[in-house]
Every structure is written in structure tokens, then in C-alpha cells.
Amino acid sequence: MKLSLPQFARLLVSLSFALGVFWWLYKDIAVVQLRDAVAQSSFFWISVSVVLSLFGYWIRAWRWKLLVEAGVQRDLPTMRVFWALMFGYLVNLIIPRAGEVARCGALKRTDGIPVGNLFGTVVVERMVDMVCMLATVGLAFFIERTVFVALIERLVAVDQVTENLSTWLPYGVVFGLLFLGLTFWLYRRIRRHSKILQIRQFIRQFVRGILSVSALKNPGAFWLSTAGIWVIYYGMMYFVAIAVPSTAALSPSSVLMVMVMGSIGMIVPVQGGIGTFHALVAFILLFYGIPDDQGKIFAIIVHASQVITIFIVGMVSVVVLTKSTMKSKPANG
């Protein structure tokens, strides 16, 4: 994957930010302290978490396959979709958000499916997952109301936010209308250009990908797998929590709150959630009486177990996809 100079600059900025936050968090924690904490943790439960995560990735691949098949009206091997998905996760460790494009490109090379269709299905996945995440936040708020309110009061100055919103909202509306008008005028001027025609073709494929959710052969399986993915996410966090001595006494609802904060940390566009995941997980654990250093150690164990898993399986996916692409070339040629 070739990067332009601006893309490379953004990559360096995001990586520098991630490493800076990570260094700031862990600069006062001795290596021996981290080593002792890892040694005292239960590798059995951490292994259970890793195995569960692999099952979760497979379920996610199967769900993606359902969407893709609905859009292209053909069957796909689940394992090939799985390897494409894991390749995308591997790329995300290097270039934030590029993994979504990378997995689409991998499946295009192995199965010849238009990228526009594939990217549309990815957007559907992300929209569904965002709704699930908001539902999870709502559930955490309902169960852990006291902690949630204390968290909001500590992070957000409600009066200041309201004042800023009332001041800047009219300007935002005017700017938005001007931007839409300029965009429409520009489109009318260049709509017959070859590049615009290519973009329109991509958009048509993209829309077909999004509409694939309405053409699912088995919508029940899609929604059941979606629920299963989020249950598995919780299980991954819970098993590591009981594996680490400092967090073993956390209640199931507390772990749910930790999962919510970790999920928010992973949304930030930095490589693999480095730094942001650790900061938010350690921060929320303070509300449950977990010391700052122990919260950071827990965060690094959770994160490292997943990063190592993604790296190993992702590297295997590179080999598998390369072989699949080489086999498909004679047939496509």
C-alpha cells in the first residue's frame, strides 16, 4: 500500500500522538512491576479470552459474508472472508481506519467483488455496531448510574457546553448551508467529467452494498451474530478481569463499564487504540477503587493480548491471501 506525502504525515502524527500518550501513562511504572503483575495473572483465563476473541472475529467474518453474499448473489467461503477481515485488522495496527479499505481490497483480489459493493457492506457493519455501542452505553448507564453521572460531572462542564452551543450553532448552520450550496454548484459544473463518472459508479456500487442488509437471506442470523459479537466483546474483557489479581473482584456490571470506556478509546483514530484505550480503561477503574498503576497494568494486559493475537493471525492471513490471489489469477486472466 503506497502512501502519499500527506497520508504519511498524518500517519506520523497519529503514531506520535499514540506513543506520546502511551509514554506519558507508563513512564512511572517500572518494568519489574509490570512483569510481576503479568506473572501473577492467570494465563488460563487470558487464553480463554484470546480463544473467545478468535471466535468473535470468525463470527464477525461470517456476518460480513452474509452482507456480501446478499449484495452479489453468490456464495463465499467463510474462511476466506475471515482472512480478509484479519488482514484488515492487521493494517489497522499500522494505519488507522485503513483496515476497512484493506479488507475490501483483499476480497476483491481473491473473489473479484467490486470494492464499492464491499465498502457499502462495511459501512452497514459500522452503522449497526455504532447502534450496538450506543445501546451498550445506555445499558451501562442504567446499571451503573452513579458511576456514570460522576464520570460525566468530572469530564464535562454542562453549563459551558450549553453556552458554547447556543453561541456557535447559528454560525454552524449558515456554514453548512453555504458548503452544501457550493458543493451542488461544483457538481453541476463537473458532473460529466470522467473522474466524476467513476465516482458515481462507485457510489452506485456503494449504495448496493448498503442495501444488501434488506436482501439478506437470513436476517435473523445477521442480528443474532451481531448480538453475539458484543456478548463476546464483553466476555473477552471479563475473562482478563478475573485473570488479573487487582481486578478479579470487579462486578460484572463494573466490567461492562470498563468495556464501554475501552470501546470509546478504540474509536480514536490512532494505531490500534494505543494510549487512548489504556488511558480511558485506567481512568474508569479509578472509580471502582483500582489504583492508577494497577488500572494501567490491567489495560496493557488486555490490549497486548489482543494486539499480539491480531498480529499473529494477521500475518498468517497475508500468506493465505497471497496464495489465494496467485491461484485466482489464471482463472481471471
C-alpha positions in Angstrom: 0.0 0.0 0.0 1.6 3.2 -1.2 1.1 6.4 0.9 1.2 10.0 -0.4 3.2 12.6 1.5 0.1 14.0 3.3 -1.1 10.5 4.2 2.4 9.6 5.5 2.4 12.9 7.5 -1.0 12.0 9.1 0.3 8.6 9.9 3.3 10.0 11.7 1.1 12.5 13.6 -1.3 9.8 14.8 1.6 7.4 15.7 3.4 10.2 17.6 0.3 11.1 19.5 -0.4 7.4 20.4 3.2 6.8 21.5 3.2 10.1 23.4 0.1 9.3 25.3 1.4 5.7 26.0 4.8 7.0 27.3 3.1 9.6 29.5 0.8 6.9 31.0 3.6 4.4 31.7 6.7 6.5 32.3 6.3 6.0 36.1 5.6 2.3 36.0 8.7 0.1 36.4 9.2 -2.8 34.1 9.6 -5.2 37.0 6.2 -4.1 38.4 4.6 -4.9 35.1 6.5 -8.2 34.8 5.4 -9.2 38.3 1.8 -8.3 37.6 1.8 -10.4 34.4 3.4 -13.3 36.2 0.7 -13.2 38.9 -2.1 -13.2 36.3 -3.9 -16.4 35.3 -2.7 -17.4 31.8 -5.6 -19.8 31.6 -8.2 -17.1 31.7 -6.2 -14.8 29.4 -6.0 -17.8 27.0 -9.8 -18.2 27.3 -10.1 -14.5 26.4 -7.9 -14.9 23.3 -9.7 -18.0 22.1 -13.0 -16.3 22.6 -11.7 -13.3 20.6 -10.8 -15.5 17.7 -14.3 -17.0 17.8 -15.6 -13.4 17.8 -13.5 -12.5 14.7 -14.9 -15.6 13.0 -18.5 -14.6 13.8 -17.8 -11.1 12.5 -16.4 -12.5 9.3 -19.5 -14.7 8.9 -21.7 -11.7 9.5 -19.8 -9.8 6.9 -20.1 -12.7 4.5 -23.9 -12.6 4.9 -24.0 -9.0 3.8 -21.6 -9.5 0.9 -23.5 -12.6 -0.4 -26.8 -10.7 -0.3 -25.3 -7.9 -2.5 -23.5 -10.1 -5.1 -25.9 -13.1 -5.0 -23.2 -15.7 -4.8 -21.7 -17.9 -2.0 -18.3 -17.1 -0.4 -16.1 -19.3 1.8 -16.3 -18.0 5.3 -12.6 -18.7 6.0 -11.6 -16.5 3.0 -13.7 -13.7 4.4 -12.2 -14.3 7.8 -8.6 -14.0 6.4 -9.6 -10.7 4.6 -11.1 -9.4 7.9 -7.9 -10.3 9.9 -5.8 -8.6 7.2 -7.8 -5.5 7.7 -7.2 -5.7 11.5 -3.5 -6.1 10.9 -3.4 -3.0 8.6 -5.3 -1.0 11.3 -2.4 -1.6 13.7 -0.3 0.4 11.2 -2.6 2.8 9.6 -5.7 3.9 11.5 -9.0 3.2 9.7 -7.2 1.9 6.6 -8.0 -1.7 7.5 -11.6 -1.3 6.3 -10.3 -0.5 2.8 -7.6 -3.1 3.0 -10.1 -6.0 3.8 -12.3 -4.9 0.9 -9.3 -4.8 -1.4 -8.2 -8.3 -0.2 -11.6 -9.8 -1.0 -11.7 -8.0 -4.4 -8.4 -9.6 -5.3 -9.4 -13.1 -4.2 -13.0 -13.1 -5.4 -13.3 -10.2 -7.9 -16.1 -8.4 -6.0 -16.3 -4.6 -6.7 -14.8 -2.6 -3.9 -17.8 -0.2 -3.9 -20.1 -3.1 -3.0 -17.8 -4.3 -0.3 -17.3 -0.9 1.2 -21.0 -0.4 1.3 -21.3 -3.6 3.4 -18.6 -2.4 5.7 -20.5 0.9 6.3 -23.6 -1.2 7.2 -21.5 -3.1 9.7 -20.1 0.1 11.2 -23.6 1.7 11.4 -25.0 -1.4 13.1 -22.0 -1.6 15.5 -22.4 2.1 16.4 -26.1 1.5 17.3 -25.0 -1.5 19.4 -22.3 0.5 21.1 -24.8 3.3 22.0 -27.2 0.6 23.3 -24.3 -0.8 25.4 -23.6 2.7 26.7 -27.3 3.0 27.6 -27.2 -0.3 29.4 -24.1 0.7 31.3 -25.7 4.0 32.2 -28.8 2.2 33.5 -26.9 -0.4 35.6 -24.0 1.9 36.8 -25.9 5.2 37.0 -23.9 6.5 40.0 -20.5 6.0 38.4 -21.8 7.3 35.0 -23.1 10.5 36.5 -19.9 11.0 38.5 -17.9 10.5 35.3 -19.9 13.0 33.3 -19.7 15.6 36.0 -15.9 15.1 36.2 -15.3 15.3 32.4 -18.0 17.7 31.1 -18.9 21.3 32.2 -22.5 21.1 31.2 -23.2 24.9 31.6 -20.2 25.7 29.4 -21.2 23.3 26.7 -24.7 24.7 26.6 -23.4 28.3 26.4 -21.0 27.4 23.5 -23.7 25.5 21.7 -26.1 28.4 21.8 -23.3 30.8 20.6 -21.9 28.8 17.7 -24.9 26.8 16.4 -26.2 29.6 14.1 -22.8 30.0 12.6 -22.6 26.3 12.0 -26.0 26.2 10.3 -25.0 29.1 8.0 -21.6 27.5 7.2 -23.3 24.1 6.5 -25.8 25.6 4.1 -23.1 27.5 2.2 -21.0 24.4 1.9 -23.9 22.4 0.6 -24.7 25.1 -2.0 -21.1 25.3 -3.1 -20.9 21.5 -3.4 -24.0 21.3 -5.5 -22.8 24.2 -7.8 -19.5 22.5 -8.3 -21.1 19.1 -9.0 -23.3 20.7 -11.7 -20.2 22.1 -13.3 -18.1 18.9 -13.5 -20.7 16.1 -13.4 -19.7 14.8 -16.9 -16.0 14.6 -16.1 -14.6 11.1 -16.4 -13.4 11.1 -12.8 -16.9 12.2 -11.6 -18.5 9.4 -13.7 -16.1 6.9 -11.9 -17.1 8.3 -8.6 -20.8 8.0 -9.5 -20.2 4.4 -10.5 -18.5 3.7 -7.1 -21.4 5.4 -5.3 -23.9 3.2 -7.1 -22.0 0.1 -6.0 -21.6 1.5 -2.5 -25.4 2.0 -2.3 -26.0 -1.5 -3.4 -23.7 -2.7 -0.7 -25.6 -0.7 1.9 -29.0 -2.0 0.6 -27.6 -5.6 0.9 -29.0 -5.6 4.5 -32.5 -5.6 3.1 -31.7 -8.5 0.8 -30.3 -10.8 3.5 -31.3 -14.5 3.0 -31.3 -15.0 6.8 -31.8 -11.7 8.6 -32.2 -13.5 11.9 -28.7 -14.9 11.6 -27.3 -11.5 10.9 -28.9 -9.9 14.0 -28.1 -12.9 16.2 -24.5 -12.8 15.2 -24.4 -9.1 15.9 -25.6 -9.6 19.4 -23.2 -12.5 19.8 -20.2 -10.2 18.8 -21.0 -7.8 21.5 -21.5 -10.5 24.1 -18.1 -11.9 23.1 -16.5 -8.5 23.4 -17.8 -8.4 27.0 -16.6 -12.0 27.6 -13.1 -11.1 26.4 -12.8 -8.2 28.9 -14.4 -10.2 31.7 -12.1 -13.1 31.5 -9.0 -10.9 31.5 -10.5 -9.0 34.5 -10.8 -12.2 36.6 -7.3 -13.2 35.4 -5.6 -10.2 36.9 -5.5 -10.1 40.7 -6.2 -6.4 41.1 -9.4 -6.6 39.0 -10.6 -10.1 39.9 -13.2 -8.7 42.4 -14.8 -6.4 39.9 -18.6 -7.0 39.5 -20.0 -8.0 36.1 -21.6 -4.5 35.7 -18.3 -2.8 36.5 -16.6 -4.8 33.7 -19.4 -3.7 31.4 -18.5 -0.1 32.2 -14.8 -0.8 31.6 -15.7 -2.3 28.2 -17.6 0.8 27.3 -14.7 3.1 28.1 -12.3 0.8 26.2 -14.5 0.8 23.2 -14.6 4.6 23.2 -10.8 4.5 23.4 -10.6 2.3 20.3 -12.7 4.7 18.2 -10.0 7.4 18.4 -8.0 7.3 15.1 -4.7 6.1 16.4 -2.9 2.9 15.6 -4.7 0.1 17.4 -6.1 2.4 20.1 -2.6 2.7 21.6 -2.6 5.1 24.5 -6.2 6.1 24.3 -7.6 2.7 25.2 -5.1 2.4 28.1 -5.9 5.9 29.4 -9.7 5.5 29.4 -9.7 2.0 30.9 -7.3 3.1 33.7 -9.3 6.2 34.3 -12.7 4.4 34.8 -11.1 1.8 37.0 -10.2 4.6 39.5 -14.0 4.9 40.1 -14.0 1.3 41.3 -11.1 1.7 43.7 -8.4 0.3 41.5 -5.2 2.2 41.9 -3.9 4.1 38.9 -0.9 1.9 38.3 -2.9 -1.3 38.6 -5.5 0.1 36.2 -2.8 0.8 33.7 -1.3 -2.6 34.1 -4.7 -4.2 33.5 -5.2 -2.1 30.4 -1.9 -3.1 28.9 -2.6 -6.8 29.6 -6.0 -6.6 27.8 -4.7 -4.6 24.9 -1.5 -6.6 24.5 -3.3 -9.9 24.4 -5.5 -8.7 21.5 -2.7 -6.9 19.6 -0.5 -10.0 19.7 -3.4 -12.1 18.6 -4.2 -9.8 15.7 -0.6 -9.6 14.7 0.0 -13.3 14.6 -3.3 -14.2 12.8 -3.0 -11.2 10.6 0.5 -12.3 9.4 -1.0 -15.7 8.6 -3.7 -14.0 6.7 -1.1 -12.3 4.5 0.3 -15.7 3.5 -3.1 -17.3 2.9 -4.5 -14.3 0.9 -1.3 -14.2 -1.2 -1.7 -17.8 -2.1 -5.4 -17.4 -2.8 -4.7 -14.4 -5.1 -2.0 -16.3 -7.0 -4.4 -19.2 -7.6 -7.2 -16.9 -8.8 -5.0 -15.1 -11.4 -5.1 -17.8 -14.1 -8.8 -18.1 -13.8 -9.4 -14.4 -14.0 -6.9 -14.0 -16.8 
